[in-house]
Amino acid sequence: MVSTFPDYRQKFMKSILHFFTRLRTVFYKAIKKGGDISILVAFLSKVIDFCQHNLYLDKPIEGSFPMFDILKSIQELFGGIEHHVNKGKVFEPLNLLQKTGLLESRSLFNFLVNSLKSSWANVRKNSFELLTRYADTYEAFSDSEFVNELLIPTAMDYANDPRAMMAEAAALMLKIAFLKCTDVLQLNGKTLTGTKHQRRLALLRFVLAIILERLQTFKTTLISKGQTTALIHGYIAFFKHIFADFNLEQSQLTAEETNEWRLFFHELL
């Protein structure tokens, strides 16, 4: 799996992923009907532990890619999301991971969050994809101390770092908050209220306000005084990541929410 020959590694990983697909097929009925799946759970637990123990921050991409691919496959095949195998085939969610506590390790979760600042772009990408596949009910996302005293402050600190990888880390952390954490998110010392869409909109407005403020003081703060508190590339990257896969159907919104979002996009432009 850690071969430096891409073709060999790709073929080997294809065989492993095919094996996990077959594993899902074999145990599908038992999972759905509440049968004995202890052997499957024990096996997946060992695989997850193996991947976790063989990952470390800034591990070379040749060695980390297979581990990330295996973890993503387990999430896709046994987690709580639809897995689109191809255009004509979709695997329904099994929610096995959540039911059995697999992939619930806080140490693995923290490792993935820390990996958002990896110097390897593909490690950042894979870590973010794994984090977004965690169930919305995962305990860290509703942990106010984690969200408001660790995740958001860390993102704000990284946004003041001139290095591109740190700016992207800030953007990805803010997007995690946007997608998963608005139930407990606090901005300017106040917990957000309203519907999910209104809370998300409040975070976007908060970031936009920072950008506009920094643009006003950019010349004196950064150019004249050399202070990084005028940097905006991390916040611009946040909007880039948000709108890369942004999908908001008007049917999902109330009339009030529609007007609020329309006003925001007008301000953004």
C-alpha positions as CSV (number, residue, x, y, z in Angstrom):
1,M,0.0,0.0,0.0
2,V,2.9,2.4,0.6
3,S,4.7,1.6,-2.6
4,T,6.1,4.6,-4.3
5,F,5.0,3.1,-7.7
6,P,1.6,4.8,-8.3
7,D,0.3,2.1,-10.8
8,Y,1.0,-0.7,-8.4
9,R,-0.5,1.1,-5.4
10,Q,-3.6,2.0,-7.4
11,K,-4.2,-1.6,-8.5
12,F,-3.6,-2.9,-5.0
13,M,-6.0,-0.3,-3.5
14,K,-8.6,-1.2,-6.1
15,S,-8.5,-4.8,-4.9
16,I,-8.9,-3.7,-1.3
17,L,-11.9,-1.4,-2.0
18,H,-13.5,-4.3,-4.0
19,F,-13.1,-6.5,-1.0
20,F,-14.9,-4.0,1.3
21,T,-17.7,-3.8,-1.2
22,R,-18.1,-7.5,-1.2
23,L,-18.0,-7.4,2.6
24,R,-20.9,-5.1,2.6
25,T,-22.8,-7.4,0.2
26,V,-22.2,-10.4,2.4
27,F,-23.3,-8.8,5.6
28,Y,-26.0,-6.6,4.2
29,K,-29.0,-8.7,5.3
30,A,-27.6,-9.3,8.8
31,I,-27.0,-5.6,9.2
32,K,-30.5,-4.6,8.1
33,K,-32.3,-7.4,10.1
34,G,-30.2,-7.1,13.3
35,G,-28.3,-10.4,12.8
36,D,-25.0,-11.3,14.3
37,I,-22.3,-9.0,12.8
38,S,-19.8,-9.2,15.6
39,I,-17.1,-10.6,13.3
40,L,-17.6,-7.7,10.8
41,V,-17.5,-5.1,13.6
42,A,-14.4,-6.6,15.1
43,F,-12.7,-6.7,11.7
44,L,-13.6,-3.1,10.8
45,S,-12.4,-2.0,14.2
46,K,-9.0,-3.5,13.6
47,V,-8.8,-2.0,10.2
48,I,-9.7,1.5,11.6
49,D,-7.1,1.1,14.4
50,F,-4.5,0.1,11.9
51,C,-5.1,3.1,9.7
52,Q,-5.2,5.4,12.8
53,H,-1.9,4.1,14.1
54,N,-0.2,4.5,10.8
55,L,-1.2,8.1,10.2
56,Y,0.6,11.0,11.6
57,L,0.7,14.7,10.8
58,D,2.5,15.5,7.6
59,K,3.1,11.9,6.8
60,P,4.3,11.7,3.1
61,I,1.4,11.4,0.8
62,E,2.5,8.0,-0.6
63,G,2.0,6.5,2.9
64,S,-1.1,8.4,4.0
65,F,-3.2,8.1,0.8
66,P,-4.0,4.4,1.2
67,M,-5.1,4.9,4.9
68,F,-7.3,7.8,3.9
69,D,-8.8,5.8,1.0
70,I,-9.6,2.8,3.3
71,L,-11.2,5.1,6.0
72,K,-13.3,6.8,3.3
73,S,-14.4,3.5,1.9
74,I,-15.5,2.3,5.3
75,Q,-17.5,5.5,5.8
76,E,-19.1,5.3,2.3
77,L,-20.0,1.6,2.6
78,F,-21.0,1.3,6.3
79,G,-21.8,4.9,7.3
80,G,-24.8,7.2,7.3
81,I,-24.5,8.6,3.8
82,E,-25.6,7.5,0.3
83,H,-22.7,6.1,-1.7
84,H,-23.0,6.6,-5.4
85,V,-21.1,3.7,-6.9
86,N,-21.9,4.8,-10.5
87,K,-24.7,6.7,-12.3
88,G,-27.0,3.7,-12.0
89,K,-26.1,2.3,-8.7
90,V,-26.5,3.9,-5.2
91,F,-25.8,2.2,-1.9
92,E,-28.3,3.2,0.8
93,P,-26.9,4.4,4.2
94,L,-26.4,1.5,6.7
95,N,-25.5,3.7,9.8
96,L,-23.4,0.8,11.1
97,L,-20.6,3.0,12.2
98,Q,-22.8,5.2,14.3
99,K,-24.7,2.2,15.8
100,T,-21.5,0.4,16.8
101,G,-19.3,3.4,17.7
102,L,-16.8,2.6,15.0
103,L,-14.9,5.7,13.8
104,E,-16.1,7.5,16.9
105,S,-12.6,7.8,18.3
106,R,-12.0,11.4,19.4
107,S,-8.3,11.0,18.9
108,L,-8.8,10.1,15.2
109,F,-11.2,13.0,14.9
110,N,-8.7,15.4,16.4
111,F,-6.0,14.1,14.1
112,L,-8.2,14.8,11.1
113,V,-8.8,18.4,12.3
114,N,-5.1,18.9,12.9
115,S,-4.4,17.5,9.4
116,L,-6.3,20.4,7.9
117,K,-3.1,22.4,8.3
118,S,-0.9,19.7,6.7
119,S,1.7,20.9,4.2
120,W,0.3,18.3,1.7
121,A,-2.7,19.6,-0.2
122,N,-4.1,16.1,-0.7
123,V,-3.9,15.4,3.0
124,R,-5.9,18.5,3.7
125,K,-8.5,17.5,1.1
126,N,-8.8,13.9,2.4
127,S,-9.0,15.0,6.0
128,F,-11.8,17.4,5.2
129,E,-13.7,14.9,3.2
130,L,-13.5,12.4,6.1
131,L,-14.7,15.1,8.6
132,T,-17.7,16.0,6.5
133,R,-18.8,12.4,6.4
134,Y,-19.1,12.2,10.2
135,A,-22.7,12.2,11.3
136,D,-24.2,15.6,12.2
137,T,-24.9,14.1,15.6
138,Y,-21.2,13.3,16.3
139,E,-20.6,14.7,19.8
140,A,-17.8,17.0,18.9
141,F,-20.0,19.1,16.6
142,S,-22.4,19.9,19.5
143,D,-19.5,20.4,22.0
144,S,-19.7,24.2,22.6
145,E,-16.2,24.2,24.3
146,F,-14.6,22.4,21.2
147,V,-16.4,24.6,18.7
148,N,-16.1,28.0,20.4
149,E,-12.9,27.7,22.3
150,L,-10.8,25.6,20.0
151,L,-12.1,25.2,16.4
152,I,-13.2,28.8,15.7
153,P,-10.3,30.6,17.6
154,T,-7.8,28.3,15.8
155,A,-9.3,29.1,12.4
156,M,-9.1,32.8,13.2
157,D,-5.5,32.5,14.2
158,Y,-4.7,30.6,11.0
159,A,-6.4,33.3,9.0
160,N,-3.7,35.7,10.1
161,D,-0.9,33.4,8.9
162,P,0.5,34.5,5.5
163,R,1.3,30.9,4.5
164,A,-1.2,29.6,1.9
165,M,-1.6,26.2,3.6
166,M,-2.6,27.9,6.9
167,A,-5.1,30.1,5.2
168,E,-6.7,27.1,3.6
169,A,-6.7,25.4,7.0
170,A,-8.7,28.4,8.4
171,A,-11.1,28.2,5.5
172,L,-11.7,24.4,5.9
173,M,-12.2,24.8,9.7
174,L,-14.7,27.5,9.1
175,K,-16.5,25.4,6.5
176,I,-16.7,22.5,9.1
177,A,-18.4,25.0,11.5
178,F,-20.7,26.1,8.7
179,L,-21.7,22.5,7.8
180,K,-21.8,20.9,11.2
181,C,-21.6,23.2,14.2
182,T,-24.1,26.0,13.9
183,D,-26.3,24.6,16.6
184,V,-23.8,25.7,19.3
185,L,-21.8,28.3,17.3
186,Q,-21.2,31.6,19.0
187,L,-20.2,34.8,17.2
188,N,-19.2,37.9,19.2
189,G,-20.0,36.0,22.4
190,K,-23.6,35.2,21.4
191,T,-25.0,31.8,20.4
192,L,-26.6,31.9,17.0
193,T,-30.4,31.6,16.9
194,G,-32.9,30.9,14.2
195,T,-33.2,28.1,11.7
196,K,-30.2,26.1,10.3
197,H,-30.2,28.3,7.2
198,Q,-30.3,31.5,9.2
199,R,-27.5,30.4,11.5
200,R,-25.4,29.5,8.5
201,L,-26.1,32.8,6.9
202,A,-25.1,34.6,10.1
203,L,-21.6,32.9,9.8
204,L,-21.3,34.0,6.2
205,R,-22.2,37.6,7.2
206,F,-19.7,37.4,10.0
207,V,-16.8,36.4,7.7
208,L,-17.9,38.9,5.0
209,A,-17.8,41.7,7.7
210,I,-14.3,40.8,8.6
211,I,-13.2,41.0,5.0
212,L,-14.8,44.4,4.5
213,E,-13.3,45.7,7.7
214,R,-9.8,44.5,6.7
215,L,-10.1,45.9,3.2
216,Q,-10.7,49.3,4.8
217,T,-7.5,49.1,6.9
218,F,-5.4,47.0,4.5
219,K,-3.1,49.8,3.5
220,T,-2.3,51.2,6.9
221,T,-2.4,47.9,8.9
222,L,-0.5,45.5,6.6
223,I,1.5,47.7,4.2
224,S,2.5,50.4,6.6
225,K,2.6,48.6,10.0
226,G,3.2,45.0,8.7
227,Q,0.4,43.5,10.9
228,T,-1.1,40.3,9.6
229,T,-4.5,41.2,11.1
230,A,-5.3,42.7,7.7
231,L,-4.8,39.4,5.8
232,I,-8.0,38.3,4.0
233,H,-6.8,35.3,1.9
234,G,-8.0,32.7,4.5
235,Y,-11.5,34.3,4.6
236,I,-11.6,34.5,0.8
237,A,-10.7,30.8,0.6
238,F,-13.6,30.1,3.0
239,F,-16.1,31.5,0.4
240,K,-14.3,29.6,-2.3
241,H,-14.8,26.3,-0.5
242,I,-18.4,27.2,0.5
243,F,-19.5,28.0,-3.1
244,A,-17.5,25.1,-4.7
245,D,-20.3,22.7,-3.8
246,F,-23.0,25.2,-2.6
247,N,-26.6,24.0,-3.2
248,L,-29.6,25.8,-1.7
249,E,-33.0,25.1,-3.1
250,Q,-35.5,27.8,-2.7
251,S,-38.1,25.2,-1.7
252,Q,-36.0,24.6,1.4
253,L,-36.4,28.2,2.6
254,T,-39.2,30.2,4.0
255,A,-40.1,33.5,2.4
256,E,-38.2,35.3,5.1
257,E,-35.1,33.2,4.7
258,T,-35.2,33.7,0.9
259,N,-35.2,37.4,1.3
260,E,-32.3,37.2,3.8
261,W,-30.2,35.1,1.5
262,R,-31.0,37.3,-1.5
263,L,-29.9,40.4,0.5
264,F,-26.7,38.6,1.5
265,F,-25.7,37.8,-2.1
266,H,-26.4,41.4,-3.0
267,E,-24.0,42.5,-0.3
268,L,-21.5,39.9,-1.3
269,L,-21.5,41.2,-4.9
